[in-house]
Amino acid sequence: MKILLCSMPDTVPQFSAKTWRAPNLAISSIAGNIQSHHEIALADLILKRKTLLSSIRDIIQDYQPDIVGLSAMTFQFNTAQRIADFIRSSQPNIKIAIGGYHATLMYEEIASSDKGKVFDYIIRGEGETTFREVLDAIEGKQRWENIPGLSYQDNGNFIHNIPRPLENLDTLPLPRRDVRIWNGYLFSGKALDMVETSRGCTMTCNFCSMNQMYGRTFRIYSFERVMLDLTNAKKAGAKYIAFADDNITLNVKRFESLCDAIVAAGHNDLCYIVQASTTGIASSPTLAQKMARAGIQIVFLGIENVSERNLKMMNKGNLLEKTKKAIEYLHNNNILIVGGMILGHPEDKEEDIAQNFEFFDKANIDFYGEQIITPYPKTGMRDILIKEGLVTNSYDYSKYNGFWANVKTKYLSSEDLQFLRWKYKRKYSTFFKTTPVFKTIFPGVNLLRIFILRPYYRIKNFISSLGKTEHDIFKRDMRKFIKTNNFFGPNFK
């Protein structure tokens, strides 16, 4: 059979697709586990945001797949459903499967809705084995009811099979990078790829849906397998590697050994991006040193919030002192920090929003990864916020990406939250200043910013702001962000 696997084009508005275009690791891993007699193609639609529908039409006509698999997160699901409709309208005989976080968490709701009928199969949980067995069933080699983790249509109704146990990572082949249709994955102008060294997290953060996907588990790949994957990514042209691990610092000793293994294998000629907890980074004075030697250049650090009250609500504990130590360790080793910040907790007032940005500013956080708390489906945080009457958008999941305010606080409306996030991000923007670490890591880029980009944008912003109030500028910016993931136009059906 011919199999086409697609990831969605939707991005979070504050992370521009011009500078961050990452391949989807899930579909690459599924491709690596498909039987060799099938023909496979991978289409990362983030590479075709400006020509989405025509690109899908062309690839369907040229490739003529027998089955299309779509992978989507919650905020991308609406796009996946509309793409499925688009494919179905011209090629009604193509089988269509949907997988990913949203399909796993919301399979019953999808199956019971009219819009969900466009999908033949719902792949729940990890998809490597389930999707392979779906192909076997299509070929008559497997019985549908015997495939764990699958929901499938039978006479117009979905049948939900039992859940599938978690994958044994020791048995998974490497992801397939050689079957990607398009090129153009990048970060900051350099070729980017994704690698994972572990899956899962045992933490109890109630704003995260990870436990619904993997349970409270932590599974690891062998270092030998990770080094082979890095070699494979380098052969595909990668210069930057983003580790997709859910919590790579959960086992700090292992992470330190992983850094040593990267150096020993000669893979520290790559630049790495990881996401990490403040607790993990702060727990070892040698970890950041080893990270720097391994080539880790950027860390998305889960600072989350500087309020003890809010951290307690998120089941995070009091992390402020650990956060300060983690920032010190990373910056002392010239590692850039993207600070994760979550705003919009039930008791938040404007001063609480300001307090977080002021902390990031004084701590010289290099980039801000601020989000407004989002009531993701099936999370404990959603239950709390709904019970308190603070969820203002319950079901338009296209806005569930951390950028848009889907909640209010006891003191601030959704509109207030959206405005205040914009106001303080604009006030403390790192684009118009240079942190010491940024100056060290990117001296050439820094000079470009100082002498060309900043003067240009300052003049442009000044001219465009003449005669406008702060709220006028805010509304203008929001209109621009609303268009970020508008691929279909008003006449699309």
N, C-alpha and C positions, 0 to 999 in steps of 0.2 A: 504493500500500500504506500501511497504518498501521504506524508504527515507534515502539516504546517503548524508550528507552535509560535504564538504571538504574545508579546508583552504589550502593555498599554502605553499610550503616548502621554498620559496625564502627568503633570509635574506639580510640586508644591510651589505656589507663586513666588516665594522669596528665594527659591533656588533656581536660577535661570538655566534653561536648557541650552543656552548659548555657551555656558561654561561647564556644565555638568551633564553628560550624556552617558549613562552607565548601562551596560548590558544586563539583562535579567538572568541571574544565576539559576533560578528555578527551572526555566525552560531549557537552559543549557544542560543542567543535571538530568532532567527527564530525557533529553535527547541522548545523553550518554548511556542511558539504561534501556533504550529501545533496541529490539532485536535487529541484527545486522542485515536481514533480508528486506527491511523496509527502507524507503527513501525519505530522508528528513530534511526539513528546511526551517531555520529560525528567523523570525522577523521581529526585531525590536522596534516597535512603532515610534519610540521616542526619536528615532532618526528621521522620521517622515511626518513630523508635526504639521508642517506647512502644506503638505500634499497628501494628507491622510487618506481620504476616500479614493482618490485616483491611484495611490500606491497600493491600497488593498485590492482595488479592482484589477489592477495590472497583475499583481502576484497571483491572484486567484485564477485569472485567465491564462497566464503563462505556465503556472505550476500545476494547475488542475488537481488540488489535493483531494484525497478521499475523506480525510478528517482534519478539522482545525481545532487546536487547543488554545484557549485563551486564559491568560493568568492575570488576575486583578486583585488589587487591594481594595479596601472599602470605598475610598473616594474615587476609584477608577471603575467601579462596577457598572455604573450607568453607561460609561463609554463602552465597556465590554458588551453590554446588552445591545447597544445600538449598532456596534460593529457586527454582532451576530445577526441582527435583523438585516443589515446591509448585505451580508454574505448570503443569507437565506433567500433574499428577494431575487437574486440573480442565479443562485445555484442551490435549488431546494433539496438536492439529493446529498449534499455534503453533510456529514455528521459533525456536530459542534459540541465540544466539551468545555466546561468552565472549571477553573481551579484557583487556588490561592487562599489567602486569609479570609476574605469575605465569603467565598463559597463554603469554606469549612465551617465558619461560625453561623452562617445564615442559610444553610442548605434547605431547611424545612420551609422557611419563608420564601425562598426563591422557588422551590418546587410547587408551592401552593398558589403562587401568583401567576396571572396571565402572561406577564412578561417573561417569566421563567420557562415557559413552554418552548421558547426558541432554542433551548439547550437540550441536547439528547442525553448528555451525561454531566453529572456534577462530581468532580474529584475532590474528596474530602481528606484533609490532612496532607501529609507528604505524598507526592504524586508519582515517584519513580516506579514503584512496583505496580500500583493501581493502574496507571495509564498503560503500562506494558501489558497487563492482563486484559484491559479493555480491547487492545488490539488483537490479543489471542481470541477473545470472545467473538469479535467481528469475523475472524477467520474460522470460527467454529471449533476452536481448540480449547475453549474454556466455557463454563456455564456462567451466565450473568449473575445468578444468585450466589455464586461461590466467590465473588470478588469483594473482599472487605474494603471499606473506604469508598465505595461507589454508590451513587444514587443514579438510577437510570429510568428512562421512560418505558412503560409497558402499556400499550393501548391507551395512551393519552394521560396516564397517571404515573407519578414517580414512585419507584420502589427504593427504599433506603436499606441498603445492606448494613451489616454490623460494622463498627469502626475497625480500621486497620491498626495493628500494633505498629509502634515506631520502627523506622528502618534501622537495620544493623549497618552502621556507617562503614564498617570494615569490608562490606561486600559491594559497596557502590563504586562502579567505574568512574573515571574522570569525566567531567563535563565535556560536551562536544562544542568546541569553538570553531571548528573547520566548516560547519554547515550554516553559519550565519550568512544571510543573504547580502546584507549591506555592511559598509564600514562607516566609521565616524564616531566611535565611542571616545570620549575625551573628558579630561578634567584640566582646566586651566591651560588648554592648548596642547596637552600631551595625551597620548593614547592611554586609555583607562580600561581595566578589566576587574572582575570580581572573583574572589576566592574565599572559601570558608574553611576554618580549621575546627569548628565545633558547631553544635546546634543546641538551642534551648537555654533556659535560665531557671534557677531554682528560687529566685527572689519572689516576693509577694506583692510587688507594686500593683496597686489596684486600678491604675489608669492604663495598664498594658494588656494587650490581648494575647501575648505570647503563650501564657499558660493554657489558653484554650486550644492552641495549635499543637503544643508538644507536651502539655502537662508540666509539672515542676520537675523537669529532667535536664541533665547536662550530659551530652554525648560528644565524644571527641574523635577526630581523625588522627591516625598515626602521623608522626612527623615525616616519615618516608612518603606517605601519600600527599601530604601538603607540599613537600618539595617537588614532587612530580607535577603537581598542579601548577606550581609557580613556574616551573620549566615550560610547561605547556602554554601558559599565559604569555610568557616571554617570546616563545616561538610565534605566537599570534600577534606580536608587536607591542605588547603592553610596556609602558614606562611607569605608570602609576597602578598600584593594586589597592583596591578597597576591600578590607576584610569584612565579610558579611556576618560575622559571628554576632549572636544576640548579646552575649556578655563575655567577651574574651578575657576579662580580668576576674572572672569568677574563681578561677584557679590561678593564682598569681605565680606560683612556682612553675606551673606548666607554661605560662606565658613567657616567663623569663627564659625557660629552656627553649621555647619556640624561637625567641629572638636570637639565642645562641646558635640554634640550628640554621637559621636564615643566613647568619654570618658565615658559618662553617661551609654551607653549600654555595656560597658566592652570590646569593640572591639579594645581598644588600646593595647591589647596583640599581635596584628598583626603589621607588619612593612609595611609601605605604600610608594608608589612611585607616584608622580604626575608631570604633566607638568603645568607650570605657566608662566604668564607674569611678566616682571620686574615691570611694572606699578602697577599691582595688589599687589605684595609682598611689594613694596615700599610705598604703600598708607596707610598702617596700622602698627604701631609699635607693636601691640599686635597679629597680625595674625601669625607671625612666632612662637611666644611663644605657641599659641594654637595648631599650627601644630605639634610642637615638643611633646606636651602633648598627642596628639592624636596618636602618633606613626609614623608620617610622617618622613621618614629617608632620602629620596632622592628626589630632585626636578630637573626636566629638565627645566632649566630657559631660556626663549627665549630672550637671549641677542642680537642675530642676527648679530650685527656689531657695531663697535665703531666709525665708520665714520658718521658724521652728513649728509654728501652728500648721502651716501648709504642708510641710514635710511629714508631719505626723499623720495628716489626713491621707497622704499618698502611701502610707505604710513605709516611708523611707527612713524614719528616725532622724535624729539631729545630726546633720552632716556638715554643718558650716565649718568647723575647725578642720575636718578632713578635706573639705573642698579647698580651703586656703593652702593646706599642705600639698595637695595634688597639683594645684596651679603652680606652686613654687617649684616642685620637682620637675614638672614638664618644662616650664620656662627656663629653668637653670640648664636644661639640656637642649635648648633651642628647638623645642617642639611647639608648633602652633596649636592653639586651642580654639575649637568651635564650641562655645558654651551653650549647652542645652538649658533652656529656661521655659518653665510652664507657668502661665499666668491665668487668672480668672477663677480663682478658688472662691468658695462661697462667702468668705468674710472679707474678700479683697476690696479695698478702696483705692483711690488714685495714688495715695502715698505708698501703698504696697507695690503697685506697678512700678512707680518711680524708684523705690528702694532696690528692686532687683537690677534695673538698668544702671543705677548709680554704683552698685557693687561691681557689676561687670566692668564698668568704666574704670574704677579705681584699681581693679585687679588686672588691668591691661589684657582683658580677654580679646583675642585677635579677631574673632568673628562671632556674631550673635546667631544662635539657632533658637530663637524665641518662638514659642507656640502658645496659643490659647487652648486651655484644657478642653479636650474633645470627648464627648460621651460615646466612645466606641462601643459597638454592640457586644453584649455578653460580658462586659467588664464590671467589676465592683463599683468603680467610680460612676458609671452610668446609673446604676441602681441608686446610689446615694443622691446624685444630682436630680434624678427624676422624682425621688421621694420628697426632696426639698422644694420641688417645683421650679428648678433653676435651668432646666433644659428648654431652650427656645426654638430649636430646630431638631425634631426627633427623627425625621426620616429622609430628609434630603441629604443622602450620604455623599453626594458629589462635593459637599463643603466640609467633609470630615477629613481634613488634611492638616489641621493644626494652625492654618492661617486665618480661617474664618471663625468668627465668634458664633458658636452654636449654643452658648449658655449665657446666663447672666449671673451676677452675684447678688447678695442681699442689698448692695448699695449701688451697683453699676448695671446699666442695661447692656444688652449685647452691642448696641451701637456705641455706648461709652467704651466698652472693652476694645472694640475694633479701633476706635479713634485713639485711645491711650496707648495701645501697642504701637500704632503708627507714629504717634507724637514722640514717644521716648526713644524708639528706634531711630527716628530721624535726628533727634537731638544728640544722641550719643553715637551716631554712625561711625564705624571704624574706617569707612571709606575716606573720610576727610581728616584722618589722623593716622599715624603710623605707630604701631606697638614696637617695642625694641626687638622682639623676636621676628616679627614680619620683616623688619629692616635687615636683619641678619640672613634670613632664609631666602628672601627675594630681593636682593639689592637692585637688580636691573629693573624688575617690575616696579619696585618702590620709586625709582627715579622717574619712570614713565608716569606713575600716578601723580607725583609731586609737580612735575613740570608741564605735563600735557593734560592728563585726564581731569585732575582736580580743578585747575583753572577753567577748563572747558565746562565742566558740570556746574561749577559755582556761577559762572556767567549765565549759563542756560537756565539754571534754577532761579536766578535773580530776575531775568527777563520774563520767564513764564509765571512768576509770582507777583508781578507788578499789578497793583489794583485788586489783589485777591486776599481774602482772609485765610487764616490757617485751616478752617473747615472747608473752604473752597478747594484748597490744594489737596486736602485729604480726600475729598470726594472725587477729584480728578484722578488721583492715584488709584483709588478703589475701582473706578471705571476701567482703568487699564488692567488691573489684576483680574477683574471679572472675566476678561477676554482670554485669560491665560490658557484655559482648557476648552475653549469654545471651538470645536472642530467641525460641527455639523451644519451650522447656519440655520436660519429660521424656516427654511423650506424643506429641510430634511424630514423624511418620513420613514 
